[in-house]
């Protein structure tokens, strides 16, 4: 947080940071249990989602604020068909929890890392579903590329961007920012109608899109630094 606050972090800052994290974590239970009906959610860029309903797209989220808050829109609206990509290493435990809290939410998960995962994702996108995934954290052995982020290079996973290039569907960024109490702001921004990678220089072309994502993540991190929930040295080389 020192990169954003431009000061030495004190105990109050640490307490506030963990308080935000705990609040968002607990709200996940309410979202999965009853769709978060008691949460006050302000949506910015709603027209982007309305335009893409029934057409299929990828939603790139992050560990800034609440990734789960997008479920509140999916669970409360019959017109929004939402699927969530989840790493295979954590899916089993998560599925158990989801089945107990909300069996319908458990059905929305697509496991990453299985033989049929890509076909399943394509099937869901082709049938008009919005497919949400995290795009800011590198999982072990995952391919990555460095991007400028808050004044220093950090590794970002290239998998989500490779996927978008394969599917040729619109890519939308979303940030679910916790504002205190029971209030959230959700921001939707269209990153691209579809990714077009230069065949002669695919890696560099892909990295440019990744940098745009990193720039928008940095923008919202500066606005609400206490929503930053990557609790490790994010800039350490993988």
C-alpha positions in Angstrom: 0.0 0.0 0.0 3.0 2.3 0.4 3.2 2.5 -3.4 -0.2 4.1 -3.4 -0.5 6.0 -0.1 3.0 7.5 -0.4 3.6 7.3 3.3 4.8 4.9 5.9 2.0 2.5 6.8 0.8 2.7 10.4 -1.3 0.3 12.6 -4.5 2.1 11.7 -3.9 1.4 8.0 -3.1 -2.2 8.7 -6.3 -2.6 10.8 -8.4 -0.9 8.1 -6.9 -3.1 5.4 -7.7 -6.3 7.2 -11.1 -5.0 8.2 -12.0 -4.4 4.5 -10.7 -7.9 3.7 -12.8 -9.5 6.4 -15.9 -7.6 5.5 -15.6 -8.6 1.8 -14.9 -12.3 2.8 -18.1 -12.4 5.0 -20.2 -10.7 2.3 -19.2 -13.6 0.0 -21.3 -15.9 2.3 -24.3 -13.6 2.0 -24.0 -13.3 -1.7 -23.9 -17.1 -2.1 -26.6 -17.6 0.4 -29.2 -15.1 -0.7 -27.7 -13.2 -3.7 -26.6 -10.4 -1.4 -30.1 -8.9 -1.3 -29.2 -6.7 1.6 -26.1 -5.2 -0.1 -26.3 -1.8 -1.8 -24.6 -2.1 -5.1 -24.0 0.8 -7.5 -23.2 -0.3 -11.0 -21.1 1.8 -13.4 -21.0 0.8 -17.1 -24.2 -1.2 -16.8 -24.9 -0.4 -20.5 -21.9 -2.5 -21.5 -23.4 -5.6 -19.8 -26.9 -4.9 -21.1 -25.5 -4.7 -24.7 -23.7 -8.1 -24.3 -26.5 -10.0 -22.6 -27.1 -13.3 -24.5 -24.0 -12.7 -26.8 -21.2 -14.2 -24.7 -18.1 -12.5 -23.4 -15.3 -12.8 -21.0 -15.3 -10.9 -17.7 -11.7 -10.2 -16.4 -11.8 -9.6 -12.6 -9.0 -9.3 -10.0 -8.2 -9.6 -6.3 -9.0 -5.9 -5.9 -12.2 -5.8 -3.9 -14.8 -8.5 -4.4 -14.7 -10.9 -7.3 -17.8 -12.6 -5.9 -19.9 -9.4 -6.1 -20.5 -10.1 -9.8 -22.4 -13.2 -8.7 -24.9 -10.9 -7.0 -25.9 -9.5 -10.4 -26.0 -13.0 -11.9 -28.0 -14.5 -9.1 -30.5 -11.6 -8.9 -31.1 -11.3 -12.6 -32.5 -14.0 -14.8 -31.3 -12.2 -17.9 -27.6 -12.4 -16.9 -26.2 -15.9 -17.5 -22.9 -16.1 -15.6 -20.3 -18.8 -15.4 -17.1 -18.6 -13.3 -13.8 -20.1 -14.1 -12.0 -21.6 -11.1 -8.6 -23.2 -10.6 -8.9 -27.0 -10.3 -6.8 -27.0 -7.2 -9.4 -25.1 -5.2 -12.5 -26.1 -6.9 -13.3 -29.3 -4.9 -13.4 -27.5 -1.5 -15.2 -24.5 -3.0 -17.8 -26.8 -4.6 -18.6 -28.4 -1.3 -19.1 -25.0 0.3 -21.2 -23.7 -2.6 -23.4 -26.9 -2.6 -24.2 -26.2 1.0 -24.9 -22.5 0.5 -26.3 -22.4 -3.0 -26.4 -25.4 -5.2 -27.3 -23.2 -8.3 -24.1 -21.2 -7.8 -22.1 -24.4 -7.7 -23.4 -25.3 -11.1 -22.0 -22.1 -12.5 -18.4 -23.1 -11.9 -16.2 -24.3 -14.8 -13.0 -26.0 -13.7 -9.7 -24.8 -15.2 -7.0 -27.4 -15.9 -9.1 -30.4 -17.1 -8.9 -31.9 -20.6 -12.3 -30.6 -21.6 -12.0 -27.1 -19.9 -11.5 -25.1 -23.1 -14.3 -26.9 -24.9 -16.6 -26.2 -22.0 -15.6 -22.5 -21.9 -16.2 -22.1 -25.6 -19.6 -23.9 -25.4 -20.7 -21.5 -22.6 -19.5 -18.4 -24.4 -21.0 -19.5 -27.7 -24.4 -20.1 -26.0 -24.4 -16.5 -24.7 -23.0 -16.9 -21.2 -20.7 -14.3 -19.5 -17.6 -16.2 -18.3 -15.8 -14.5 -15.4 -12.2 -15.2 -14.4 -9.4 -13.7 -12.4 -6.6 -12.2 -14.5 -4.2 -10.6 -12.0 -2.5 -13.5 -10.2 0.0 -16.0 -11.5 -0.7 -19.6 -10.4 2.2 -22.0 -10.0 3.7 -23.1 -13.4 1.4 -20.8 -15.3 2.8 -18.7 -18.2 3.2 -15.1 -17.4 4.5 -11.8 -18.8 5.8 -8.7 -17.0 3.8 -5.5 -17.0 4.4 -2.1 -15.5 2.2 -1.9 -12.3 2.4 1.0 -9.8 5.9 1.9 -10.6 7.5 -1.5 -11.0 7.4 -4.6 -13.2 5.0 -7.3 -12.0 4.2 -10.7 -13.6 0.6 -11.2 -14.9 -0.8 -14.4 -16.2 -1.0 -14.7 -20.0 -3.6 -17.5 -19.9 -6.7 -15.3 -19.8 -5.5 -13.3 -22.7 -4.6 -16.4 -24.7 -8.1 -17.7 -24.0 -9.6 -14.4 -25.2 -7.6 -14.6 -28.4 -8.9 -18.2 -29.1 -12.5 -17.5 -28.3 -12.7 -14.2 -30.3 -15.4 -12.8 -27.9 -15.7 -9.3 -26.3 -13.6 -8.8 -23.1 -14.9 -6.7 -20.3 -13.1 -5.7 -17.1 -14.9 -5.5 -13.8 -13.9 -4.2 -10.4 -16.1 -4.8 -7.4 -15.0 -2.1 -4.9 -16.0 -2.3 -1.3 -17.0 1.1 0.0 -17.7 0.2 3.7 -20.8 -1.0 5.5 -22.9 -2.9 3.0 -22.0 -0.8 0.0 -20.2 -1.8 -3.2 -19.4 -0.1 -6.5 -19.1 -2.3 -9.5 -17.3 -0.9 -12.6 -17.5 -2.4 -16.0 -15.2 -1.4 -18.8 -14.9 -2.9 -22.2 -11.3 -3.8 -22.9 -11.9 -5.1 -26.5 -14.5 -6.3 -28.9 -12.1 -9.1 -29.5 -8.4 -9.6 -29.3 -6.4 -9.5 -32.5 -2.9 -10.7 -32.1 -0.2 -10.1 -34.7 0.8 -13.5 -36.0 4.3 -12.4 -36.6 4.7 -11.0 -33.1 2.0 -12.6 -31.0 3.8 -12.3 -27.6 4.4 -8.6 -27.9 0.9 -8.1 -29.2 -0.6 -10.0 -26.3 1.6 -8.1 -23.8 0.1 -4.8 -25.0 -3.4 -6.0 -24.0 -2.1 -7.3 -20.7 -0.5 -3.9 -20.0 -3.9 -2.2 -20.6 -5.4 -4.5 -18.1 -2.6 -3.7 -15.6 -3.1 0.0 -16.1 -6.8 -0.2 -15.3 -6.1 -2.3 -12.3 -3.5 0.3 -11.1 -6.1 3.0 -11.6 -8.7 1.4 -9.3 -6.0 0.4 -6.8 -5.0 4.0 -6.5 -8.6 5.0 -5.9 -9.3 2.3 -3.3 -6.0 0.9 -2.0 -7.6 -0.8 1.0 -9.4 -3.1 -1.4 -6.0 -4.7 -2.5 -6.2 -8.3 -1.4 -3.0 -9.8 -2.9 -1.3 -10.3 0.5 2.2 -11.2 -0.8 5.1 -9.5 -2.5 3.2 -8.9 -5.8 6.3 -7.6 -7.5 8.6 -10.6 -6.7 9.7 -12.4 -9.7 7.9 -15.8 -10.2 
